[in-house]
Amino acid sequence: MEDNQDKELEKLKELGADLTASKLGSIYTLTIIGQVEGHQVLPENAKTTKYEHILPLLANIEESDEIDGLLLLLNTVGGDIEAGLAIAEMISGMKKPTVSLVLGGGHSIGIPLAVCTKHSFITPTASMTVHPVRMTGLVVGAPQTFRYFERIQEQIADFVTTNSRVDRERFLELMMRTGELATDVGTIVYGKEAVQIGLIDELGGLSDALQCLHRMISNRE
């Protein structure tokens, strides 16, 4: 018993994840926090979500007979595009009930992560930043580089519009808007507006997300 408790505490500490069992079902809670870390290791003082930890964990959740549903909690500034999309694609492909809740922020690549579940929630004060693909550091100043950026943006737009109710043209317009961000192009939307434009399904908090997940588990059974 103590060994199992120690393992759960370690998992909660390292991954921000926890399994809660009740008469309504077993829910695995997973957090996407800070910056989504990709192929490059970020500084130790940065809050990160490591995709090499999350991917096998999602496979285990999908296959486990002890887990009925997944609750995804997001408070992220974004991060590595490929890593974020990899996590989002895995969750989108799961058959088990999945619900996301944006708390604080679901920015940049956090948007595909917010919409990848079967139902999504956002709190009224939470915000989401929609902006074009950017890359820091040395890049090759050639037309092929800019075309590569365009293709990545197309993939992100395709994923978001497929997994939410937002119109593609509306999403691209938000992505390329000028005059709202001080040093960038793009748009910040808050809870109510994110629901109005169809980016997120519902406005709500933790209890709303859990009730929705319990209903989905009950209907699946």
PAZAKOL-313001 format. One record per residue: x, y, z of N, C-alpha, C in turn; residue in one letter; residue number from 1. Coordinates in steps of 0.1 Angstrom, whole numbers, plus 5000, padded with zeros to 4 digits. Layout:
<recs>
REC n.px n.py n.pz ca.px ca.py ca.pz c.px c.py c.pz r   k
REC    X    Y    Z     X     Y     Z    X    Y    Z A NUM
...
</recs>
This chain:
<recs>
REC n.px n.py n.pz ca.px ca.py ca.pz c.px c.py c.pz r   k
REC 5008 4988 5000  5000  5000  5000 5009 5013 5000 M   1
REC 5019 5013 5009  5028  5024  5010 5036 5026 4997 E   2
REC 5040 5015 4990  5047  5016  4978 5038 5023 4967 D   3
REC 5025 5019 4966  5016  5026  4957 5014 5040 4960 N   4
REC 5013 5044 4972  5011  5058  4976 5024 5066 4973 Q   5
REC 5035 5060 4975  5048  5067  4972 5049 5069 4957 D   6
REC 5045 5059 4949  5045  5061  4934 5036 5072 4929 K   7
REC 5024 5073 4935  5014  5083  4932 5019 5097 4935 E   8
REC 5025 5098 4947  5031  5111  4951 5042 5115 4942 L   9
REC 5051 5106 4938  5062  5109  4929 5057 5113 4916 E  10
REC 5046 5106 4911  5040  5110  4898 5034 5124 4898 K  11
REC 5028 5127 4910  5022  5140  4912 5032 5151 4912 L  12
REC 5044 5148 4918  5055  5157  4919 5061 5160 4906 K  13
REC 5064 5149 4898  5072  5150  4886 5063 5154 4874 E  14
REC 5051 5149 4873  5043  5152  4861 5031 5161 4864 L  15
REC 5028 5164 4876  5015  5171  4879 5003 5163 4875 G  16
REC 5004 5150 4878  4993  5141  4874 4988 5133 4886 A  17
REC 4975 5129 4886  4970  5122  4897 4958 5114 4892 D  18
REC 4956 5102 4898  4944  5094  4895 4935 5094 4907 L  19
REC 4922 5097 4904  4912  5098  4915 4901 5088 4911 T  20
REC 4898 5079 4921  4888  5069  4919 4876 5072 4928 A  21
REC 4864 5072 4922  4851  5074  4930 4841 5065 4924 S  22
REC 4829 5066 4930  4818  5057  4925 4813 5061 4911 K  23
REC 4817 5073 4907  4814  5078  4894 4824 5074 4883 L  24
REC 4835 5069 4887  4845  5065  4878 4859 5069 4882 G  25
REC 4869 5064 4875  4883  5068  4878 4888 5078 4868 S  26
REC 4892 5090 4873  4896  5101  4864 4911 5103 4866 I  27
REC 4918 5104 4855  4932  5107  4855 4933 5122 4852 Y  28
REC 4939 5130 4861  4941  5144  4859 4956 5147 4855 T  29
REC 4957 5154 4844  4970  5157  4838 4971 5171 4836 L  30
REC 4983 5177 4839  4985  5192  4838 4995 5195 4827 T  31
REC 4991 5205 4819  5001  5211  4809 5004 5225 4815 I  32
REC 5016 5227 4820  5019  5239  4827 5032 5245 4821 I  33
REC 5034 5258 4823  5046  5265  4819 5048 5264 4804 G  34
REC 5060 5259 4800  5063  5259  4786 5065 5244 4782 Q  35
REC 5059 5241 4770  5060  5227  4765 5074 5225 4760 V  36
REC 5081 5216 4766  5095  5214  4762 5096 5204 4750 E  37
REC 5104 5208 4740  5106  5199  4729 5119 5192 4728 G  38
REC 5126 5194 4717  5139  5187  4715 5150 5194 4723 H  39
REC 5148 5207 4726  5158  5214  4734 5154 5214 4748 Q  40
REC 5164 5212 4757  5162  5212  4772 5162 5226 4776 V  41
REC 5151 5230 4783  5150  5244  4788 5157 5245 4802 L  42
REC 5160 5258 4806  5167  5260  4819 5160 5253 4830 P  43
REC 5167 5250 4841  5161  5243  4852 5152 5252 4860 E  44
REC 5153 5265 4859  5144  5274  4866 5131 5277 4859 N  45
REC 5129 5270 4847  5117  5272  4840 5107 5261 4842 A  46
REC 5094 5265 4844  5084  5255  4845 5081 5249 4832 K  47
REC 5082 5235 4831  5081  5229  4818 5072 5217 4818 T  48
REC 5066 5213 4807  5059  5200  4805 5067 5193 4794 T  49
REC 5072 5181 4798  5081  5174  4789 5074 5163 4781 K  50
REC 5074 5165 4768  5066  5156  4760 5070 5142 4760 Y  51
REC 5083 5139 4763  5087  5125  4764 5081 5118 4776 E  52
REC 5077 5125 4786  5070  5119  4797 5055 5118 4794 H  53
REC 5049 5127 4787  5035  5128  4785 5030 5117 4774 I  54
REC 5038 5115 4764  5033  5106  4753 5031 5092 4758 L  55
REC 5041 5086 4764  5038  5072  4769 5028 5071 4780 P  56
REC 5026 5082 4788  5016  5083  4798 5002 5082 4792 L  57
REC 5000 5090 4781  4987  5090  4774 4984 5076 4768 L  58
REC 4994 5069 4763  4992  5056  4758 4987 5046 4769 A  59
REC 4993 5048 4781  4990  5040  4792 4976 5043 4797 N  60
REC 4972 5056 4797  4958  5060  4801 4948 5053 4791 I  61
REC 4951 5054 4778  4941  5048  4769 4940 5033 4770 E  62
REC 4950 5026 4774  4950  5012  4774 4945 5006 4788 E  63
REC 4946 5015 4798  4944  5010  4812 4929 5007 4815 S  64
REC 4926 4996 4821  4913  4992  4825 4909 4999 4838 D  65
REC 4918 5006 4845  4915  5012  4857 4912 5027 4856 E  66
REC 4913 5032 4843  4911  5046  4841 4899 5048 4832 I  67
REC 4889 5056 4836  4877  5058  4828 4878 5071 4819 D  68
REC 4885 5081 4824  4885  5093  4816 4897 5102 4819 G  69
REC 4900 5112 4811  4911  5121  4813 4906 5135 4814 L  70
REC 4911 5142 4825  4909  5156  4827 4922 5163 4824 L  71
REC 4922 5172 4815  4934  5180  4811 4933 5194 4816 L  72
REC 4942 5198 4825  4943  5211  4830 4954 5219 4824 L  73
REC 4951 5231 4818  4961  5239  4811 4963 5252 4817 L  74
REC 4976 5255 4820  4980  5269  4823 4994 5270 4817 N  75
REC 4994 5273 4804  5007  5272  4796 5009 5284 4788 T  76
REC 5022 5288 4786  5025  5299  4777 5027 5295 4763 V  77
REC 5027 5281 4761  5030  5276  4748 5043 5268 4748 G  78
REC 5051 5269 4737  5063  5262  4737 5066 5256 4723 G  79
REC 5073 5244 4723  5077  5237  4711 5065 5233 4703 D  80
REC 5064 5237 4690  5053  5234  4682 5051 5219 4679 I  81
REC 5061 5212 4675  5060  5198  4672 5057 5190 4685 E  82
REC 5063 5193 4696  5059  5186  4709 5045 5188 4713 A  83
REC 5040 5201 4712  5027  5204  4715 5017 5197 4706 G  84
REC 5019 5197 4693  5010  5190  4684 5010 5175 4686 L  85
REC 5022 5170 4689  5023  5155  4692 5014 5151 4703 A  86
REC 5014 5159 4714  5005  5156  4726 4991 5158 4722 I  87
REC 4988 5169 4715  4974  5172  4711 4968 5161 4701 A  88
REC 4976 5156 4692  4972  5145  4683 4969 5133 4690 E  89
REC 4977 5129 4700  4975  5117  4708 4962 5118 4716 M  90
REC 4960 5129 4722  4947  5131  4730 4935 5131 4721 I  91
REC 4936 5137 4709  4926  5138  4700 4922 5124 4695 S  92
REC 4932 5115 4694  4929  5101  4689 4925 5091 4700 G  93
REC 4923 5096 4712  4919  5087  4723 4904 5084 4722 M  94
REC 4900 5072 4725  4886  5068  4725 4879 5071 4739 K  95
REC 4887 5071 4749  4882  5074  4762 4877 5088 4764 K  96
REC 4867 5091 4772  4863  5104  4775 4874 5114 4779 P  97
REC 4875 5125 4773  4885  5135  4776 4879 5149 4777 T  98
REC 4883 5157 4787  4878  5170  4789 4890 5179 4792 V  99
REC 4890 5191 4787  4901  5201  4790 4895 5213 4797 S 100
REC 4903 5219 4806  4900  5231  4813 4911 5241 4812 L 101
REC 4909 5252 4806  4919  5263  4805 4918 5271 4818 V 102
REC 4929 5272 4825  4930  5280  4838 4942 5289 4836 L 103
REC 4940 5302 4838  4951  5311  4837 4953 5314 4822 G 104
REC 4960 5305 4815  4963  5308  4801 4965 5295 4793 G 105
REC 4961 5296 4781  4963  5285  4771 4968 5291 4758 G 106
REC 4980 5296 4759  4985  5304  4748 4993 5296 4737 H 107
REC 4993 5302 4725  5001  5297  4714 4998 5282 4711 S 108
REC 5008 5273 4713  5005  5259  4710 4996 5253 4721 I 109
REC 4993 5261 4731  4984  5256  4741 4969 5256 4735 G 110
REC 4967 5263 4724  4954  5263  4718 4950 5249 4712 I 111
REC 4959 5243 4704  4956  5229  4700 4954 5220 4712 P 112
REC 4962 5222 4722  4961  5213  4734 4947 5215 4741 L 113
REC 4942 5227 4741  4929  5230  4747 4918 5224 4739 A 114
REC 4919 5224 4726  4907  5219  4718 4908 5204 4714 V 115
REC 4919 5198 4718  4921  5184  4713 4912 5174 4721 C 116
REC 4906 5178 4732  4897  5168  4739 4883 5168 4733 T 117
REC 4875 5159 4738  4862  5158  4732 4853 5169 4737 K 118
REC 4856 5176 4748  4849  5188  4752 4858 5197 4760 H 119
REC 4857 5210 4758  4866  5219  4764 4859 5230 4772 S 120
REC 4866 5234 4783  4861  5245  4791 4872 5255 4793 F 121
REC 4867 5267 4796  4877  5278  4800 4870 5286 4811 I 122
REC 4878 5291 4821  4873  5299  4831 4872 5314 4826 T 123
REC 4863 5322 4832  4861  5335  4827 4874 5344 4826 P 124
REC 4883 5342 4835  4895  5350  4836 4906 5345 4828 T 125
REC 4905 5333 4823  4916  5327  4815 4918 5334 4801 A 126
REC 4930 5334 4796  4932  5340  4783 4939 5330 4773 S 127
REC 4938 5333 4761  4944  5325  4750 4950 5335 4740 M 128
REC 4963 5333 4736  4969  5341  4726 4970 5334 4713 T 129
REC 4964 5340 4703  4965  5334  4689 4975 5342 4681 V 130
REC 4985 5336 4677  4995  5344  4669 5002 5335 4659 H 131
REC 5009 5341 4649  5016  5333  4639 5027 5324 4644 P 132
REC 5032 5315 4637  5044  5307  4641 5056 5316 4641 V 133
REC 5064 5315 4652  5076  5323  4653 5087 5313 4657 R 134
REC 5100 5318 4654  5111  5310  4658 5122 5319 4663 M 135
REC 5128 5316 4674  5139  5324  4679 5152 5318 4675 T 136
REC 5163 5326 4675  5176  5321  4672 5179 5322 4657 G 137
REC 5190 5316 4652  5194  5317  4639 5185 5309 4629 L 138
REC 5180 5316 4618  5173  5309  4608 5178 5313 4595 V 139
REC 5176 5304 4585  5181  5307  4571 5171 5317 4564 V 140
REC 5177 5328 4560  5168  5338  4554 5166 5335 4539 G 141
REC 5157 5325 4537  5154  5320  4523 5139 5318 4522 A 142
REC 5134 5319 4510  5120  5317  4508 5115 5304 4513 P 143
REC 5123 5294 4512  5119  5280  4517 5116 5281 4532 Q 144
REC 5123 5289 4540  5121  5290  4554 5107 5296 4557 T 145
REC 5104 5306 4550  5091  5313  4552 5079 5304 4547 F 146
REC 5082 5296 4537  5072  5286  4532 5070 5275 4543 R 147
REC 5081 5272 4550  5080  5262  4560 5071 5267 4572 Y 148
REC 5073 5280 4575  5065  5286  4586 5050 5286 4582 F 149
REC 5048 5289 4569  5034  5289  4564 5027 5276 4565 E 150
REC 5035 5265 4562  5029  5252  4562 5026 5247 4576 R 151
REC 5035 5251 4586  5032  5248  4600 5020 5255 4604 I 152
REC 5018 5268 4600  5006  5275  4604 4994 5269 4598 Q 153
REC 4995 5264 4586  4983  5257  4580 4980 5245 4588 E 154
REC 4990 5237 4592  4987  5225  4600 4980 5228 4613 Q 155
REC 4985 5239 4620  4979  5243  4633 4964 5248 4630 I 156
REC 4962 5256 4620  4949  5260  4617 4939 5249 4614 A 157
REC 4944 5239 4606  4936  5227  4603 4932 5220 4615 D 158
REC 4942 5218 4624  4939  5210  4637 4929 5217 4645 F 159
REC 4931 5230 4647  4923  5238  4656 4908 5238 4651 V 160
REC 4907 5241 4638  4894  5242  4632 4886 5229 4631 T 161
REC 4894 5218 4630  4888  5205  4629 4883 5200 4643 T 162
REC 4890 5205 4653  4887  5200  4667 4879 5211 4675 N 163
REC 4874 5221 4669  4866  5231  4676 4856 5236 4666 S 164
REC 4848 5246 4670  4838  5252  4662 4842 5265 4655 R 165
REC 4854 5270 4657  4858  5282  4652 4860 5282 4637 V 166
REC 4856 5292 4630  4857  5293  4615 4872 5295 4612 D 167
REC 4876 5288 4601  4890  5289  4597 4894 5303 4594 R 168
REC 4886 5310 4586  4889  5324  4583 4890 5333 4595 E 169
REC 4881 5331 4604  4881  5338  4617 4894 5336 4625 R 170
REC 4898 5323 4625  4910  5319  4633 4922 5326 4627 F 171
REC 4923 5325 4613  4935  5331  4607 4935 5347 4608 L 172
REC 4923 5352 4609  4922  5367  4611 4927 5371 4625 E 173
REC 4923 5363 4635  4928  5365  4648 4943 5363 4649 L 174
REC 4948 5353 4642  4962  5350  4642 4971 5362 4636 M 175
REC 4966 5369 4626  4973  5379  4618 4970 5393 4622 M 176
REC 4961 5395 4632  4957  5409  4635 4968 5417 4641 R 177
REC 4968 5430 4637  4978  5439  4641 4972 5449 4651 T 178
REC 4980 5455 4659  4975  5466  4668 4971 5462 4681 G 179
REC 4970 5449 4684  4966  5445  4698 4977 5441 4707 E 180
REC 4987 5435 4701  4999  5431  4709 5010 5441 4707 L 181
REC 5017 5444 4717  5027  5455  4717 5039 5452 4707 A 182
REC 5044 5439 4708  5056  5436  4700 5053 5424 4691 T 183
REC 5041 5422 4687  5038  5410  4679 5025 5412 4672 D 184
REC 5022 5403 4663  5008  5403  4656 5001 5392 4663 V 185
REC 4988 5393 4663  4980  5382  4669 4969 5389 4678 G 186
REC 4962 5380 4686  4951  5384  4694 4950 5377 4707 T 187
REC 4946 5384 4717  4944  5377  4730 4929 5377 4732 I 188
REC 4923 5365 4735  4909  5363  4738 4908 5358 4752 V 189
REC 4897 5362 4759  4895  5358  4772 4883 5348 4772 Y 190
REC 4880 5342 4784  4870  5331  4785 4858 5332 4777 G 191
REC 4850 5343 4779  4837  5344  4772 4838 5346 4757 K 192
REC 4848 5354 4753  4850  5355  4739 4855 5343 4732 E 193
REC 4863 5335 4739  4868  5322  4733 4857 5313 4730 A 194
REC 4846 5313 4739  4834  5305  4737 4826 5311 4726 V 195
REC 4824 5324 4725  4816  5330  4715 4821 5328 4701 Q 196
REC 4834 5327 4699  4839  5325  4686 4841 5310 4682 I 197
REC 4837 5302 4692  4838  5287  4689 4851 5280 4692 G 198
REC 4860 5288 4697  4873  5282  4700 4872 5271 4711 L 199
REC 4865 5275 4722  4862  5266  4733 4848 5263 4734 I 200
REC 4844 5251 4739  4830  5247  4739 4822 5255 4750 D 201
REC 4827 5256 4762  4819  5261  4773 4827 5270 4783 E 202
REC 4820 5279 4789  4826  5287  4800 4823 5279 4813 L 203
REC 4833 5277 4821  4831  5270  4834 4843 5267 4842 G 204
REC 4842 5261 4853  4853  5258  4862 4855 5243 4864 G 205
REC 4861 5240 4875  4865  5226  4877 4853 5217 4879 L 206
REC 4843 5221 4886  4831  5213  4889 4824 5210 4876 S 207
REC 4823 5220 4867  4817  5219  4854 4824 5208 4845 D 208
REC 4837 5209 4845  4845  5200  4837 4844 5186 4842 A 209
REC 4844 5184 4856  4842  5171  4861 4828 5165 4859 L 210
REC 4818 5173 4860  4804  5168  4857 4803 5164 4843 Q 211
REC 4809 5171 4834  4808  5168  4820 4816 5154 4817 C 212
REC 4827 5153 4824  4835  5141  4822 4827 5129 4828 L 213
REC 4821 5131 4839  4813  5120  4845 4801 5116 4836 H 214
REC 4795 5125 4830  4784  5122  4821 4789 5114 4809 R 215
REC 4801 5118 4804  4806  5111  4792 4810 5097 4796 M 216
REC 4815 5095 4808  4819  5082  4813 4806 5073 4814 I 217
REC 4796 5079 4820  4783  5072  4822 4777 5068 4809 S 218
REC 4777 5077 4799  4771  5074  4786 4779 5063 4779 N 219
REC 4793 5063 4781  4801  5053  4774 4798 5039 4780 R 220
REC 4796 5039 4793  4793  5026  4799 4780 5020 4795 E 221
</recs>
